[in-house]
Amino acid sequence: MRNPFRRRRGVPLSRFLPRDLVSEALAGMLQRPMRSALTGLGTVLGVGTFVAVLGLTATTSSQIDSRFNTLTATEVTVEDTGGSDAGEVANSFPEDADARLGRLNGVRAAGVYWTVASEQARTVRAAPVATGGNEEPTRIVAASAGVLRAAGPELAQGRIFDAFHERTGQEVVVLGAGVAARLGITTLETRPAVFIGERPFLVIGILDDVDRRSELLLSVIVPRTVAERLWGPPAAGDRAKMLVSTDMGAARQIAEEAAPALDPAHPERFRSTPPPDPRKLRNSVTSDLDQLFLVLAGICLVIGAVGIANTTLVAVLERTGEIGLRRALGARGRHVTAQFLAESGALGALGGLVGTSLGTATVVVVALAKEWTPVVHPGTVAAAPLAGLVTGVLAGLYPAWRASRIEPAEALRR
């Protein structure tokens, strides 16, 4: 075996070439392959977790953006403030409010709604005579046909009412799934009716789910014209609102145009609420997720570093005789330090490469299972093996220093 610590005329040379360092580090790792594999496992798990959590965070943030864009970013709410005439005008929305906003470019559906506050509409039951068992206070919502279209309904049965029902004053209702279940209405084949106060209403539809305004699932929805005729306009403390569904990118423009379109003479009677800035929402959610997952990844890296340090220290104790022999042949303390740092660094780098591959594969598998688009930042993939290398080097500092302090004579006596 060639001695890397060559002598010249009896004087040891302090040369430890890079190729010698690499060969000695590889020999130390391959001498006990199973131990080396188990030592690197901690780094594999740490770096793999690091890549996986950052990739899943980016993927989840992308899905949040997509969900936000398809729902919240296409929703505008217009409130009736009444302006200076709030005490005189109970409902500032004109009768053709749906049509007025529907003519704006970018509006898909729009409708006026409010909660009925009349004493006559506080109870809903499924029987003509109160039995005391199913008569409870229920939220009654007066809504134009456009509200249900804008809410994005998913019907369990039946249909929603339309402009014909409003125009002709049909006494029909659409029930939310929660109210229908409480009243025991499970099918529309028997043409069931509900009694609001003492007045019967034909049930024409049952909502199973909605994209917007989830409170509708716990409400009885009555056509706006019928509610105004029976119970009057909105109460002063709960003025009407308007729900507007728009095309992508049109929400903020519609929010600016809604008030003049509803009442050009009194636009101050309305207040439009555009969707929040999606970038702020994304940054807020992503920041929270990043902080949480980075802590978890950091913990895993620390565990991996402890494993490498412990195993490297054990290797130093087991190889005391070998270290003493090397020192006797001319190796200096820095040569021994470099050798053990190279071994621990190589284990960390190899664990980082394997962990990066496993972490990336985890992100792809989870995304495919959820039918998402996997997102892994190139910087994360590039930095992960480097993180493994740094972890290995840091973990090997103390064992390498311990090895460099071993005296040749003391080591050879063991």
C-alpha angles and dihedrals in degrees: 000000000000114000108230089197097069123191128217118198091340095306115116116232118222094222123129107168121212092246089054091049092051094046093049092047092050091047090052091050096045094046089075105020096170093053090047091051093050090046092053092046091082091056091045090055094043097048092039090054090046093055094040097051094045091047093047090047091054091045093049092047089052090053091048089053091049093048091046092050095049096048119012096032090057097048129094126179120204116196127201105230094166091219114217089339096057092119094050104038114057095186121023095183111102120232091253095047092126092054094045094056091037088065092060113101109253099026115124099178137347135181144168122238142167139168114263110235100181118131088228092062102049098102133050125191137169096225128067091232123051111247098180092240106082104023109106136146108276133184111253115200122196107208140167118232092259092065093065092047091049092048091062098233127205108202124215090192140348125006143282122260119258142198091289092060090049095046094049096039096240112185097227133132140201114216128213115234092250094053093044091053092049092050092047095241107148103153138032095206091095091051094238123201133204126212118227102194101321097327121100122225125189114237108227100167146015120211115223096181143343133206092218135028099024089188087078088074088068096043143082107233117210127184111265096236092051092050092050092049095048104032106015132236125326118297119256093248095050108040122186124275134196127226115208126189114199141183118266111285095012100089099092093046091049090049089058095045099042100082097049090044092053097046117358091186096052111024089151089075091074134061119198122206114204121199117274121260107280092212092061091049092048094047092048095049094041092049092053093047093045093053093049097046095041089057090053092047091048091053090052091050091051090051089051092049092051090051093051093046093049095048093044091051091051089049090053091053092047093048097047092119092049091049091050091051091051091049090050090052092055107277114144127215093260090054092056090045091051092049095054093041088052091052095048092042091050091051090049094048093047090048089049092054093048091043091051091053093048093045093050091047090051092054092049094047094048092046092050091047090052092040090241131137109257114233121193118166113230089225090060092052091047095047098045098075089045089053089053091050093049091047091052094047093048091047091052097049098091097040090047091050089047090052093049090056094058111113115225096228094048092047094050092051091061 
